[in-house]
């Protein structure tokens, strides 16, 4: 019997500057789909109500296929880099 390959479908996450934390974009996809995306995507943020635009450079996948550790980290306004 052939091996079954499983690819998880995860939520695309983005950092909302107004909320200062991660939010779901409403988009869900597999890691291979996310890696092959080109161009920006937009969504209405459930946290602040604004429209945010994300790319694969500013967003990440949650869950098994993505890594929260790889998520972009927002700095607090006025923070000084160490």
N, C-alpha and C positions, 0 to 999 in steps of 0.2 A: 504494500500500500504506500502511495507517495506521501511524503511529509507535507503537513499542512502549515503554510506560512500565515502568520497573523500579523496584521498591521493595525495598530490602535488608531482610533479617530479621537483626536484631542481638540480642546478649545484653543483658539488663538487668543493670547493674552497681550495686553498693552498697558503701559504705565500712564495713568491719568494724572496729569500735573495738578489739577484742581483737587483731586482726592489724595494725591501723593501716594498712590499705591496701584497695584495691579487690578485690572478689570478685564472681564471677558468681552471680546469684540462681537460675539454672536456668530462668528465664523467657526466652523469645525472642519478639520481635515487631517489627513494622514501626513506623516513626516515627509514622505516623498513628494506629495502635492505641495506642501509648504516650501520645500527646498527648490521647487521648480517655478514658483511664482515670480512674475516680473511686474513691475509697476506698483503704484500705490493702491490701497483699498481704503474705504471709509466706513464709519459706523457711528451711530448715535450712542453716546456713552450713557449707560444707566446710572452712573455715579454722579455726573454733573450736568447731563442733558445736552452737552455740546457735541458737535460733529468732529471726530478725530480722524486723522488719516494715518495709516500704518503701512509699513513695508516689512520685508523679512529682516531688515536690519534693526527695526525698532520694536518688533513684536517677537513672541516666542510661543511655543506649544506647551501646554500644561500636561500633566499626567505622565503616563508610561513612555510615550514617544518623545516628549519634550523634557527639558530640564529647567526647573525653576531656578537652579543655581546659575544658569546661563542668562537669566533675565536681566534686561538693562536695569540699572539702579538709578533712581532719581535722587538727586541731591537736594537738600533743603535750600530754599532761597537764602542767599548770603553765606552759604557754607564755604569754607576754605579748604581746598584740596591739601591733603597731607603730603 
